[in-house]
Amino acid sequence: MAKYIADYTVHFGIDKLIRFETQVDHIERVGGEWHIQVSKLADNRKGSQVVTDKELIIAKFVAIATGHHAQPKWPRFQGQESFAGEMIHSVGYKDAATNCLLGKRVAVVGIGNSAVDVAVDCATVGRCKKVYLSTRSGAWVLPNYVFGRPTDHYACRTFLALPWQISTYILETVVRLVSGNPSRWGLKPKMHALQTQPTVSPTLVHHIQRGNIKVVPDIQKIAGNTLHFVNGEIAEVDHLILCTGYHIDLPFLSQEVRDQVFVQDSNSIKLYKNVFSPDIGQSLAFIGFVQPASGGILTMSETQARWFAQLCKRKVKLPTKIRMEENIASEEEACKGRYFSSSRHTIQRDPILYNDEIASFIGAKPQLWKHPTLIWRLLLSSCGAAQWRLQGPHHWKYAHQEVLKVPSTELLHYSALVLIALFGLILSGLLICIL
C-alpha cells in the first residue's frame, strides 16, 4: 500500500508539491484570503520533533483533508480509575503480540469493525485466555463474502433505489440464511441492518460458536480488575481495549470558522454535501468528512476533490446560501429518520448515491443513454471507482474496460431476470385480456 501511494504521487507529480515535516498551526480567513500559519519540524536527538522555523502561507482556496477519525473518544465508566490493568484506545492497538496481550484476559468495548477485528485477533494470534466483546447496541455482522461474492458488490443502484425498509429486510434475510439469527450468538441488534454501518467479519460468529469470544452487554462499573455488566454478569480481565470511535477535531481552525462548521457539543457538521459551509462558500472545502455506509471512503473523497477543483476553476457554482442550508436541514432529518441514534451516523452516506449526486454537479455522473453497453452493469453492479470517469472532466479512456471488470453478483443478476420475466408475463396477460 505504501509503495502504491508513493508511486501515485510520483506519477501525478504530487511529490513535488508536498511539504513534508510541516505542521499546520492555525488557519483563519482574512478578507477574501486564507492565512495558514505553519511550523517546520525536524527530528532531535531525543527521538521527538522540534520547531525549526515558522511560515505564513496565503491562499485563495483551502482543502482540509485530515479526515473525521481525529480525536479518540474515551468513554467513562463508574470506578474506571480503579482498573488495575491496562486500558487503551483502539488507535493504539497494533496486534496481540505487539501490545503484549498473549495469553491474557481481554475485554473489547464496541461492536464496529475495529472492535470485531481486535477481538478476533486476540482470540487467534493472541490465544488470549478470555476475550469479551462488550456492546450496548448489538450488531448485524455480515461475512466478507455472500454466496461467493464480496459483500460490498451487492451495493448497486437498483438495490439502493429501493426504500431502505425493503432493502434492509432483504439484507437481514440473507444474513439469517448465511449466519443464523444474530440474537442466537448474543449480538442482539437494537436496529435494522441498514440503520447502521455494517460490521463485516468472516470469523466472528465462528469464534463465538467455539467459545473463543463471549459477547456481553455494556459495562456498568469497574472494580479493580473486575468488570460488572448491566445484566449482572462479571468478568476478570487484564486489558481493556476501547474501540469507541472518534470525535471530529480540527484545533488549527480559527474559532470563527469552527463555529460556522461544527454543531457545538456534537459530532455533527454544518456542511453542504459534507464539503462546504454555507457561511463560507467554495473557498474552503472539507474532503473526506463523510462516513461510507458500505465500501470505502476513497471514491467519495475523490469525487469531492473533483467538485472542489471545478469550483476553484469557476466551471461550476454552489447553490445560494439559503438553498444549501435548506438541503443540510433536509438531509439531517432524513438521516435521523433512518439511522440508529449514534455520533458516527451524523455523516453517514451511501457511496454510490452520494458519488452520483456530487458527480452530477460536474457532469461526471454516468448517464445510461450515453453508455448503452454498460446499462446492465451500471444498474446491478457496484462498478468500482472508474464509473465516475466515464464522462465529465478528466474522463478516462480505459474507464469502460475497468467497469466491466467488476461483475454483477449472480443473486442480483438472476433476480433481475426473474423480475423482468414476471413483468413480461403480467404485461402479456393484460394485453391478452384487453384484446
LINFENRA-V464663 format. One record per residue. N is the residue number from 1. RES is the residue in one letter. SS is DSSP state (helix for helix, strand for strand, loop for the rest). PHI is phi in whole degrees, 0 to 359 (NA if undefined). PSI is psi in radians with two decimals (* if undefined). Layout:
BEGIN
n;res;ss;phi;psi
N;RES;SS;PHI;PSI
N;RES;SS;PHI;PSI
END
This chain:
BEGIN
n;res;ss;phi;psi
1;M;loop;NA;-0.76
2;A;helix;298;-0.69
3;K;helix;294;-0.70
4;Y;helix;300;-0.80
5;I;helix;297;-0.74
6;A;helix;296;-0.78
7;D;helix;296;-0.65
8;Y;helix;298;-0.81
9;T;helix;296;-0.65
10;V;helix;290;-0.77
11;H;helix;302;-0.72
12;F;loop;263;0.11
13;G;loop;73;0.29
14;I;helix;286;-0.47
15;D;helix;300;-0.45
16;K;helix;280;-0.21
17;L;loop;256;-0.34
18;I;loop;284;2.34
19;R;loop;257;1.78
20;F;loop;284;2.77
21;E;loop;53;0.74
22;T;strand;234;2.16
23;Q;strand;255;2.28
24;V;strand;276;2.13
25;D;strand;263;-0.68
26;H;strand;201;2.42
27;I;strand;231;2.22
28;E;strand;216;2.72
29;R;strand;266;2.24
30;V;strand;234;1.83
31;G;loop;65;-2.21
32;G;loop;261;0.26
33;E;strand;236;2.88
34;W;strand;248;2.26
35;H;strand;256;2.09
36;I;strand;246;1.99
37;Q;strand;268;2.19
38;V;strand;233;2.77
39;S;strand;237;2.36
40;K;strand;275;2.33
41;L;strand;246;2.67
42;A;strand;214;2.63
43;D;strand;285;2.41
44;N;loop;257;-3.12
45;R;loop;285;-0.19
46;K;loop;267;0.10
47;G;loop;86;0.15
48;S;loop;243;-3.14
49;Q;strand;248;2.54
50;V;strand;233;2.69
51;V;strand;280;2.22
52;T;strand;253;-0.42
53;D;strand;197;2.76
54;K;strand;236;2.68
55;E;strand;211;2.59
56;L;strand;250;2.11
57;I;strand;254;2.29
58;I;strand;249;2.20
59;A;strand;223;2.70
60;K;loop;274;-0.57
61;F;loop;231;2.52
62;V;strand;225;2.35
63;A;strand;243;2.20
64;I;strand;258;2.01
65;A;loop;235;0.63
66;T;loop;279;-0.21
67;G;loop;83;2.96
68;H;loop;262;-0.13
69;H;loop;272;1.32
70;A;loop;253;-1.07
71;Q;strand;251;2.04
72;P;strand;305;2.43
73;K;loop;265;2.07
74;W;loop;253;1.93
75;P;loop;287;2.83
76;R;loop;244;2.29
77;F;loop;242;2.57
78;Q;strand;300;2.25
79;G;loop;79;0.22
80;Q;helix;302;-0.62
81;E;helix;293;-0.28
82;S;helix;273;-0.12
83;F;loop;298;2.17
84;A;loop;272;-0.21
85;G;loop;266;-2.79
86;E;strand;260;2.35
87;M;strand;238;2.14
88;I;strand;227;2.80
89;H;strand;268;2.69
90;S;helix;301;-0.39
91;V;helix;299;-0.42
92;G;helix;262;0.14
93;Y;loop;267;2.27
94;K;loop;252;-1.10
95;D;loop;196;2.94
96;A;loop;300;-0.61
97;A;loop;287;-0.85
98;T;loop;299;-0.67
99;N;loop;272;0.20
100;C;loop;56;0.87
101;L;loop;253;0.05
102;L;loop;302;2.12
103;G;loop;75;0.12
104;K;loop;271;3.04
105;R;strand;258;2.14
106;V;strand;233;2.44
107;A;strand;241;2.26
108;V;strand;250;2.21
109;V;strand;258;2.13
110;G;loop;126;2.89
111;I;loop;220;0.27
112;G;loop;280;-3.02
113;N;helix;297;-0.67
114;S;helix;296;-0.79
115;A;helix;299;-0.79
116;V;helix;294;-0.73
117;D;helix;298;-0.74
118;V;helix;296;-0.80
119;A;helix;299;-0.77
120;V;helix;294;-0.70
121;D;helix;297;-0.73
122;C;helix;296;-0.66
123;A;helix;286;-0.46
124;T;helix;256;-1.24
125;V;loop;297;-0.73
126;G;loop;280;-0.30
127;R;loop;44;0.76
128;C;loop;293;2.55
129;K;loop;299;-0.77
130;K;strand;221;2.41
131;V;strand;229;2.04
132;Y;strand;252;2.40
133;L;strand;243;1.86
134;S;strand;264;2.23
135;T;loop;220;2.44
136;R;loop;274;-0.63
137;S;loop;250;-0.17
138;G;loop;72;-3.08
139;A;loop;195;2.67
140;W;loop;269;2.06
141;V;strand;257;2.10
142;L;strand;261;2.49
143;P;loop;286;2.83
144;N;loop;295;-0.58
145;Y;strand;236;2.40
146;V;strand;237;2.09
147;F;loop;52;0.71
148;G;loop;83;0.09
149;R;strand;235;2.58
150;P;strand;305;2.38
151;T;helix;304;-0.70
152;D;helix;289;-0.17
153;H;helix;288;-0.24
154;Y;helix;279;-0.22
155;A;loop;282;1.88
156;C;loop;218;2.97
157;R;helix;298;-0.68
158;T;helix;295;-0.80
159;F;helix;295;-0.74
160;L;helix;287;-0.31
161;A;helix;284;-0.30
162;L;loop;290;2.62
163;P;loop;305;2.39
164;W;helix;299;-0.45
165;Q;helix;295;-0.59
166;I;helix;283;-0.80
167;S;helix;295;-0.61
168;T;helix;289;-0.56
169;Y;helix;296;-0.74
170;I;helix;297;-0.82
171;L;helix;296;-0.76
172;E;helix;296;-0.64
173;T;helix;296;-0.75
174;V;helix;297;-0.77
175;V;helix;299;-0.75
176;R;helix;296;-0.64
177;L;helix;292;-0.66
178;V;helix;277;-0.80
179;S;helix;242;-0.13
180;G;loop;90;3.01
181;N;loop;295;2.21
182;P;helix;300;-0.49
183;S;helix;295;-0.45
184;R;helix;297;-0.48
185;W;helix;257;0.22
186;G;loop;83;0.08
187;L;loop;284;-0.60
188;K;loop;39;1.14
189;P;loop;296;2.39
190;K;loop;269;0.04
191;M;loop;223;2.94
192;H;loop;283;2.85
193;A;helix;300;-0.64
194;L;helix;262;0.32
195;Q;helix;261;0.15
196;T;loop;206;2.91
197;Q;loop;289;2.21
198;P;loop;299;2.49
199;T;strand;264;2.17
200;V;strand;246;2.17
201;S;loop;202;2.28
202;P;loop;277;-0.22
203;T;loop;232;-0.09
204;L;helix;301;-0.90
205;V;helix;300;-0.68
206;H;helix;303;-0.80
207;H;helix;287;-0.52
208;I;helix;294;-0.76
209;Q;helix;299;-0.67
210;R;loop;277;-0.09
211;G;loop;83;0.14
212;N;loop;287;-0.50
213;I;loop;230;2.35
214;K;strand;244;2.19
215;V;strand;275;2.23
216;V;strand;230;2.79
217;P;loop;283;-2.91
218;D;loop;296;2.66
219;I;strand;281;2.20
220;Q;strand;274;-0.77
221;K;strand;200;2.89
222;I;strand;236;2.34
223;A;strand;226;1.76
224;G;loop;64;-2.15
225;N;loop;266;0.11
226;T;strand;260;2.20
227;L;strand;261;2.27
228;H;strand;253;2.12
229;F;strand;264;2.81
230;V;loop;294;-0.31
231;N;loop;268;0.11
232;G;loop;97;-0.23
233;E;loop;289;2.75
234;I;strand;228;2.77
235;A;strand;210;2.42
236;E;strand;265;2.17
237;V;loop;225;2.74
238;D;loop;259;-0.47
239;H;strand;224;2.48
240;L;strand;236;2.05
241;I;strand;248;2.07
242;L;strand;264;1.84
243;C;loop;257;1.17
244;T;loop;248;0.31
245;G;loop;84;-2.89
246;Y;strand;221;2.75
247;H;strand;261;2.55
248;I;loop;289;2.26
249;D;loop;214;2.08
250;L;loop;230;1.30
251;P;loop;295;-0.33
252;F;loop;280;-0.19
253;L;strand;283;2.51
254;S;loop;297;2.72
255;Q;helix;300;-0.63
256;E;helix;299;-0.78
257;V;helix;291;-0.72
258;R;helix;300;-0.70
259;D;helix;296;-0.54
260;Q;helix;280;-0.36
261;V;helix;256;-0.69
262;F;strand;254;2.58
263;V;loop;273;2.15
264;Q;loop;303;2.42
265;D;loop;58;0.63
266;S;loop;209;3.05
267;N;loop;258;0.40
268;S;loop;266;2.66
269;I;strand;234;2.56
270;K;loop;258;1.20
271;L;loop;235;2.36
272;Y;strand;290;2.09
273;K;loop;56;0.50
274;N;loop;67;0.32
275;V;loop;233;-0.81
276;F;strand;239;2.44
277;S;loop;276;2.26
278;P;loop;301;-0.51
279;D;loop;283;-0.41
280;I;loop;257;-0.75
281;G;loop;95;-2.75
282;Q;loop;278;-0.06
283;S;loop;284;-0.30
284;L;strand;231;2.07
285;A;strand;244;2.47
286;F;strand;251;1.88
287;I;loop;261;2.18
288;G;loop;90;0.20
289;F;loop;267;1.08
290;V;loop;208;2.53
291;Q;strand;252;1.97
292;P;strand;291;2.33
293;A;loop;286;-0.35
294;S;loop;204;2.85
295;G;loop;64;-2.60
296;G;loop;241;3.11
297;I;loop;268;-0.22
298;L;helix;300;-0.78
299;T;helix;295;-0.59
300;M;helix;291;-0.76
301;S;helix;296;-0.69
302;E;helix;296;-0.76
303;T;helix;294;-0.69
304;Q;helix;300;-0.78
305;A;helix;296;-0.68
306;R;helix;294;-0.68
307;W;helix;297;-0.80
308;F;helix;300;-0.73
309;A;helix;299;-0.72
310;Q;helix;292;-0.58
311;L;helix;291;-0.70
312;C;helix;299;-0.63
313;K;loop;278;-0.04
314;R;loop;62;0.54
315;K;loop;278;-0.44
316;V;loop;224;2.97
317;K;loop;229;2.71
318;L;loop;278;2.71
319;P;loop;295;3.06
320;T;loop;293;2.81
321;K;helix;303;-0.75
322;I;helix;298;-0.78
323;R;helix;295;-0.67
324;M;helix;294;-0.73
325;E;helix;295;-0.69
326;E;helix;296;-0.70
327;N;helix;293;-0.72
328;I;helix;300;-0.80
329;A;helix;296;-0.71
330;S;helix;295;-0.78
331;E;helix;291;-0.57
332;E;helix;295;-0.71
333;E;helix;293;-0.71
334;A;helix;296;-0.68
335;C;helix;294;-0.75
336;K;helix;295;-0.60
337;G;helix;287;-0.37
338;R;helix;254;-0.89
339;Y;loop;273;2.62
340;F;loop;298;2.42
341;S;loop;297;1.94
342;S;loop;196;2.58
343;S;helix;295;-0.43
344;R;helix;280;-0.17
345;H;helix;263;0.03
346;T;loop;291;-0.38
347;I;loop;236;0.45
348;Q;strand;284;2.35
349;R;strand;213;2.61
350;D;loop;280;2.09
351;P;helix;306;-0.81
352;I;helix;295;-0.82
353;L;helix;294;-0.70
354;Y;helix;295;-0.85
355;N;helix;297;-0.68
356;D;helix;301;-0.76
357;E;helix;293;-0.83
358;I;helix;296;-0.73
359;A;helix;297;-0.54
360;S;helix;295;-0.43
361;F;helix;291;-0.40
362;I;loop;241;0.20
363;G;loop;78;0.37
364;A;loop;254;0.00
365;K;loop;290;2.21
366;P;loop;297;2.13
367;Q;loop;262;2.20
368;L;helix;302;-0.71
369;W;helix;292;-0.36
370;K;helix;276;-0.29
371;H;loop;227;1.14
372;P;helix;300;-0.56
373;T;helix;283;-0.15
374;L;helix;250;0.06
375;I;helix;305;-0.87
376;W;helix;301;-0.76
377;R;helix;293;-0.74
378;L;helix;293;-0.47
379;L;helix;271;-0.55
380;L;helix;240;0.14
381;S;loop;230;2.75
382;S;loop;286;-0.38
383;C;loop;70;-0.39
384;G;loop;80;3.12
385;A;helix;293;-0.47
386;A;helix;294;-0.33
387;Q;helix;298;-0.47
388;W;helix;269;0.20
389;R;helix;246;0.15
390;L;loop;291;-0.50
391;Q;loop;207;3.05
392;G;loop;89;-3.03
393;P;loop;298;2.39
394;H;loop;57;0.71
395;H;loop;293;2.76
396;W;loop;243;2.28
397;K;loop;292;-0.36
398;Y;loop;262;0.10
399;A;helix;300;-0.69
400;H;helix;302;-0.83
401;Q;helix;295;-0.64
402;E;helix;293;-0.68
403;V;helix;298;-0.69
404;L;helix;294;-0.34
405;K;loop;285;-0.31
406;V;loop;263;1.90
407;P;loop;284;2.76
408;S;loop;275;2.53
409;T;loop;288;2.64
410;E;helix;300;-0.67
411;L;helix;300;-0.85
412;L;helix;290;-0.67
413;H;helix;300;-0.93
414;Y;helix;285;-0.53
415;S;helix;298;-0.72
416;A;helix;295;-0.70
417;L;helix;296;-0.71
418;V;helix;296;-0.76
419;L;helix;296;-0.70
420;I;helix;296;-0.73
421;A;helix;296;-0.75
422;L;helix;297;-0.74
423;F;helix;298;-0.71
424;G;helix;296;-0.73
425;L;helix;296;-0.75
426;I;helix;296;-0.75
427;L;helix;295;-0.71
428;S;helix;296;-0.71
429;G;helix;297;-0.71
430;L;helix;296;-0.73
431;L;helix;295;-0.70
432;I;helix;297;-0.72
433;C;helix;296;-0.70
434;I;helix;292;-0.76
435;L;loop;284;*
END
